[in-house]
């Protein structure tokens, strides 16, 4: 069909195309019957909308892309609007610019702008992500590369004037170059762990063992300094032993017993412990009841602790010899045999 005898839909399209400016008036003037029939078919307020729907079928009626409501008709040539309101247009624009992602920490879905690299749904998850090994390694690598590029060292503490800068900053901010906010530190530990003196020693040991092979960084030779970790007495004995045993090691950490020994001779599998008279309470100089105010133990407890240490070495298959500082001074030579 054609419902109207004088003009089909294609002819109506061509008629409108040939009378772009006033096709409705011309159609009414020259084909009043067709005009009236089309006018009766729909309830739209404008004839141009009725004609548009008639020649393009009813599925051409505009529907909002977001909510599905009928949209406003802009004219025969401009057709229907895409959205029913500014709200729907903004929502569609937002949907195109954003996407739904899953948080890599908790798995929760969150909406985010497509061009952003954010991978977490909240600040809480972001903090958790920042503490993961992968992110920490990446952050540390980036920091080291930046430090090397700017200053030639991989950490600020290696700068020659780092100590002076820290002291100047503390002096400027707190009026004391050696300022340490110990009270705040204690308060934080009390709030987090219920103990103002909390120290996770087990975790510290595991971290040191994993990174450096020792339970405490003070066991590392590079952290030893004459007169502090390594006594003059110990170093003197080591130099004597070294003449007889070139493979002797000073302040060596033994992984099987997880302890650091004063001197170790691998070829003999022998441990030499250098006991200072004061710190180990030489039995020839101190009574069992003597209380050591620095170690907070009496002499008898110190001897018991030393005996347990030596026995642990023997149980592991090591030969053990103890050199007392007083003996060394008296006879001027090592008792090593």
C-alpha atoms as one frame of an Amber mdcrd trajectory, in Angstrom:
protein
   0.000   0.000   0.000  -0.440   2.880  -0.037  -3.098   4.192   2.193  -3.445
   7.334   0.070  -4.144   7.027  -3.619  -2.247  10.060  -4.747   1.152   9.659
  -2.979   3.118   6.847  -1.264   5.703   7.245   1.552   8.679   7.562  -0.736
   6.884  10.222  -2.743   6.033  12.041   0.493   9.742  12.016   1.438  10.687
  13.435  -1.915   7.908  16.021  -1.697   9.232  17.216   1.679  12.769  17.272
   0.276  11.664  19.426  -2.647   9.822  21.802  -0.330  12.250  22.028   2.548
  11.092  25.374   3.906   7.295  24.896   3.781   6.488  21.251   2.918   3.555
  21.138   5.401   1.864  24.185   3.839   2.442  22.931   0.317   1.117  19.468
   1.170  -2.021  20.951   2.704  -2.515  23.202  -0.303  -1.970  20.616  -3.069
  -2.900  17.361  -1.311  -5.447  18.258   1.375  -6.836  14.726   1.581  -3.412
  13.247   2.349  -2.708  16.036   4.801  -5.995  15.451   6.672  -5.562  11.677
   6.825  -2.038  11.941   8.253  -3.172  14.640  10.679  -5.809  12.286  12.125
  -3.389   9.379  12.716  -1.388  10.809  15.658  -1.909  13.064  18.650   1.323
  14.991  18.221   0.921  18.788  18.435   2.866  19.501  15.229   2.044  18.173
  11.753   5.731  17.892  10.824   6.168  15.349  13.631   3.142  13.400  12.415
   4.515  13.318   8.894   7.975  12.263  10.124   6.563   9.333  12.122   4.283
   8.320   9.274   6.973   8.136   6.589   9.616   6.590   8.949   7.317   4.197
  10.881   6.445   4.442  14.579   9.753   2.975  15.709  11.293   6.267  14.641
   9.708   8.021  17.650  12.581   9.263  19.763  13.296   7.599  23.104  15.779
   8.770  25.719  19.002   6.717  25.637  19.081   6.633  29.434  15.545   6.374
  30.798  13.551   5.380  27.684  11.056   8.257  27.885   9.827   9.984  24.721
  12.087  12.863  23.767  11.276  16.263  22.327  10.851  16.588  18.533  13.277
  19.145  17.105  11.799  19.321  13.614  11.383  17.172  10.527  15.011  17.520
   9.512  16.618  17.535  12.985  14.494  14.628  14.174  14.112  13.739  17.892
  16.503  14.649  20.654  18.674  11.885  22.109  17.850  12.679  25.755  14.698
  13.672  27.562  16.528  16.001  29.969  19.863  17.528  30.887  20.084  15.047
  33.737  19.991  12.061  31.385  22.457  13.709  29.003  24.906  14.317  31.875
  24.475  10.756  33.093  25.257   9.332  29.657  28.325  11.550  29.352  29.451
  10.430  32.788  28.879   6.752  31.926  31.044   7.085  28.828  33.860   8.776
  30.761  33.739   6.404  33.763  33.899   2.680  34.328  33.360   0.077  37.049
  36.479  -1.516  38.540  37.121  -4.073  41.253  39.309  -3.017  44.177  42.536
  -5.060  44.113  42.535  -5.190  47.933  38.949  -6.002  48.987  37.384  -6.841
  45.605  34.571  -4.305  46.023  33.253  -2.586  42.876  33.769   1.165  42.551
  33.137   3.778  39.883  36.125   5.697  38.521  37.120   7.986  35.655  38.567
   5.814  32.856  41.792   7.770  32.477  42.672   7.523  36.176  45.011   4.741
  37.287  43.393   4.276  40.706  42.973   0.619  41.683  41.501   0.838  45.212
  37.990   1.717  46.355  38.883   3.726  49.476  41.648   5.427  51.440  41.777
   2.447  53.787  42.460   0.026  50.927  44.978   2.486  49.484  46.964   2.383
  52.754  46.915  -1.425  52.657  48.131  -1.400  49.063  50.918   0.998  50.000
  52.228  -1.484  52.574  52.420  -4.462  50.199  55.840  -5.770  49.175  55.405
  -5.016  45.470  54.487  -1.372  46.030  57.195  -0.894  48.672  59.845  -2.356
  46.364  58.703  -0.103  43.529  58.677   2.956  45.807  62.128   2.218  47.205
  63.555   1.620  43.743  62.130   4.916  42.489  63.437   6.803  45.536  66.911
   5.348  45.148  67.038   6.185  41.450  65.957   9.763  42.162  68.512  10.158
  44.972  71.325   8.803  42.802  70.330  11.093  39.960  70.161  14.206  42.176
  72.828  13.624  44.813  74.919  10.627  43.742  73.882   8.458  46.721  70.914
   6.091  47.112  69.843   7.470  50.514  69.899  10.903  52.115  71.642   9.539
  55.214  74.757   8.888  53.111  75.217  12.564  52.318  78.312  13.975  54.063
  76.405  16.758  55.856  73.251  14.721  56.614  73.847  14.656  60.392  74.331
  18.409  60.591  71.187  19.045  58.522  69.104  16.841  60.842  70.444  18.601
  63.921  69.822  22.036  62.426  66.252  21.079  61.566  65.576  19.758  65.072
  67.161  22.855  66.572  65.005  25.131  64.388  61.762  23.229  64.979  62.138
  22.132  68.602  65.002  24.174  70.063  67.088  21.051  70.664  69.474  19.506
  68.100  69.008  16.052  69.695  65.211  16.221  70.106  63.336  12.898  70.260
  59.580  12.887  70.852  59.663   9.864  73.156  56.383  10.758  74.870  54.443
  10.720  71.617  56.096   7.439  70.654  55.076   5.853  73.958  51.517   7.166
  73.614  51.215   5.730  70.103  52.462   2.317  71.253  50.067   2.391  74.179
  47.111   3.144  71.882  48.056   0.543  69.268  49.402  -2.317  71.371  48.378
  -1.554  74.958  52.003  -1.242  76.054  53.984   1.993  75.929  57.257   0.023
  75.686  56.028  -2.404  73.013  58.673  -3.795  70.670  57.974  -6.618  68.249
  61.331  -8.330  68.745  60.327 -11.569  67.023  59.305  -9.758  63.861  62.506
  -7.705  63.977  64.584 -10.888  64.222  62.769 -12.533  61.312  63.212  -9.438
  59.130  66.944  -9.205  59.935  67.438 -12.929  59.293  65.663 -12.663  55.959
  67.570  -9.580  54.797  71.014  -9.988  56.331  71.268 -13.539  57.687  71.596
 -12.355  61.316  68.888 -11.760  63.960  70.211  -8.300  64.791  71.955  -5.724
  62.599  74.488  -5.190  65.368  75.813  -8.657  64.521  76.935  -7.379  61.124
  80.663  -6.737  60.962  80.146  -3.407  59.215  78.204  -2.213  62.263  81.022
  -3.078  64.672  83.304  -0.297  65.879  86.465  -0.464  67.954  85.891   0.337
  71.599  82.164  -0.400  71.358  80.945  -3.691  69.883  84.442  -5.153  69.571
  86.599  -4.520  72.644  90.325  -3.857  72.485  90.853  -7.020  74.516  88.907
  -9.095  71.989  90.695  -7.557  69.022  94.087  -8.120  70.647  93.328 -11.790
  71.233  92.114 -12.155  67.661  95.399 -10.784  66.270  97.342 -13.345  68.325
  95.158 -16.263  67.215  95.277 -15.107  63.588  99.045 -15.747  63.495  98.471
 -19.400  64.268  95.157 -19.840  62.449  94.906 -17.593  59.318  91.275 -18.608
  58.768  90.153 -17.244  62.160  87.156 -14.905  61.996  86.380 -11.979  64.292
  82.814 -11.514  65.582  81.334 -14.247  63.415  77.641 -15.132  63.330  76.905
 -18.869  63.376  73.562 -19.597  61.755  73.121 -23.085  63.222  73.122 -21.729
  66.791  71.877 -18.252  65.807  74.503 -16.516  67.886  77.480 -14.267  67.273
  80.779 -15.460  68.751  83.874 -13.414  69.609  86.344 -15.487  67.551  85.692
 -18.514  65.351  88.275 -20.871  63.794  86.541 -22.810  60.955  89.432 -25.243
  60.374  89.232 -26.370  64.009  85.493 -25.780  64.387  86.489 -23.922  67.517
  84.930 -20.957  69.310  86.955 -18.603  71.493  84.950 -16.390  73.853  86.688
 -13.326  75.353  85.067 -12.608  78.730  85.679  -9.161  80.169  86.131  -9.127
  83.946  83.530  -6.383  84.486  80.771  -7.484  82.112  80.994 -11.201  82.905
  81.874 -10.767  86.606  85.166 -12.684  86.839  84.652 -15.246  89.672  88.088
 -14.422  91.046  87.034 -10.801  91.485  83.257 -10.847  92.231  81.086 -12.736
  94.706  77.981 -14.672  93.512  75.707 -12.097  95.207  77.234  -9.084  93.447
  74.513  -7.149  91.594  75.475  -5.753  88.182  73.530  -2.503  87.852  74.021
  -2.264  84.058  72.970  -5.812  83.226  70.384  -5.892  86.054  71.466  -9.353
  87.163  73.625 -10.698  89.996  76.941 -12.426  89.263  75.518 -15.909  89.789
  72.802 -15.270  87.166  75.387 -13.936  84.708  77.560 -17.052  85.175  74.530
 -19.278  84.652  73.617 -17.430  81.453  77.220 -17.721  80.171  77.284 -21.456
  80.979  74.070 -22.010  79.011  75.539 -20.133  76.055  78.744 -22.203  76.081
  76.795 -25.443  76.468  74.655 -24.565  73.404  77.869 -24.287  71.368  79.140
 -27.654  72.631  75.795 -29.314  71.901  76.117 -28.078  68.316  79.498 -29.816
  67.993  81.874 -26.871  68.552  85.003 -26.788  70.687  84.758 -23.877  73.102
  87.436 -21.969  75.043  86.966 -18.987  77.325  89.681 -16.373  77.832  89.283
 -14.092  80.839  90.533 -10.542  80.574  92.302 -10.685  83.982  94.112 -13.898
  83.052  95.271 -12.326  79.829  96.674  -9.273  81.616  98.422 -11.382  84.218
 100.209 -13.812  81.906 100.517 -11.540  78.846  99.560 -14.296  76.423  96.536
 -16.186  75.198  95.476 -19.389  76.924  94.508 -20.883  73.579  95.922 -24.369
  73.216
